[in-house]
Amino acid sequence: MIEQRTLTAHQFGAAAAAYLASPAHARGTDLGRLAALAHGSQGLAALDLGCGAGHAAYALAEGGAQVTAYDLAPEMLAVVEAEATRRGLCNLRTRHGPAERLSFPDISFDLVVSRYSAHHWSDVPAALAEVARVLKPGGTLIVIDVVAPETPLFDTLLQTVEILRDPSHVRDYRVSEWTAMLRAAGFGSFQADSWTLPAEFASWVARMHTPALRAEAVRSVWDQAPAEARAHFQVRSDGSFLMDVAWMQGRKAPWGGVAGWVGLIASFAP
Ligand SMILES: C[S@@+](CC[C@H](N)C(=O)[O-])C[C@H]1O[C@@H](n2cnc3c(N)ncnc32)[C@H](O)[C@@H]1O
């Protein structure tokens, strides 16, 4: 029996080249938004958590940030290094490890981004506590991820097809769950917006090497799903469907949270 993190590293290690080529990952207006955010900010220290084949990291680095691309799967990092060299990006380095335990000193980054990764993390609150630790006061966290509908039936169906397709899936959280987790980790001025992402069935299962039996089970789940759920996900006859993706952005308190305020007040004390 293998543990969740090992399973994740194994699943993605075997799929590294496919993620570099995947249009669903290589394209998206969110990548343009990330590049615009980094543009003209030479020296902005950015961390891409769960970088995969590096599409968010390239957007930030091409915008001018100093980027650290971080992932659990060494094969993904090898792909990122080769692609960064091919693109002539000298401002991008890679580091290996889990999001839940970061090997970076406190207050080392201005911006932390995570795109399409957090639904695989075994402990999101632990990862958010680590992000809060490594961000500078006033620093920004952007999580871009598939999110579950707030309707319980739709939520259950989404998690079901996700885990059948990829056994390393943990949970597509609802925006309301993200809001609570981000607030609990101390991120203020929270904002979110969302759009839909097509999951084209054939490439969606091929990318993760889903065995035929499990791919068939996904189709069976959709076939028997209630009409309102099929309508919500716009399920097509080949099993393709639409997922909701959200951009969730929070800011660490400018004075480093409660500890920062205590320190600031203490510094004025007679
Ligand atoms: C879908 S890929 C990410 C796509 C990429 N961010 C992009 O913009 O194209 C998900 C990545 O998250 C990584 N991952 C999953 N769980 C992780 C964890 N706990 N810590 C760090 N990385 C993790 C996987 O190894 C995988 O490379």
The ligand as an ORCA input file, in Angstrom:
! r2SCAN-3c Opt
* xyz 0 1
  C      -1.992     19.560    -12.539
  S      -0.358     19.701    -12.035
  C      -0.079     21.436    -11.853
  C      -0.208     22.254    -13.102
  C       0.608     23.505    -13.124
  N       0.608     24.241    -11.870
  C       0.214     24.403    -14.279
  O      -0.022     25.604    -14.077
  O       0.151     23.908    -15.411
  C      -0.442     19.331    -10.286
  C       0.935     19.290     -9.649
  O       0.800     19.395     -8.235
  C       1.818     18.617     -7.652
  N       1.450     18.303     -6.263
  C       0.415     17.552     -5.850
  N       0.391     17.481     -4.514
  C       1.432     18.223     -4.064
  C       1.919     18.552     -2.766
  N       1.330     18.099     -1.656
  N       3.000     19.342     -2.684
  C       3.611     19.816     -3.803
  N       3.195     19.538     -5.058
  C       2.106     18.752     -5.192
  C       1.902     17.382     -8.542
  O       3.116     16.689     -8.412
  C       1.683     17.981     -9.923
  O       2.893     18.239    -10.572
*
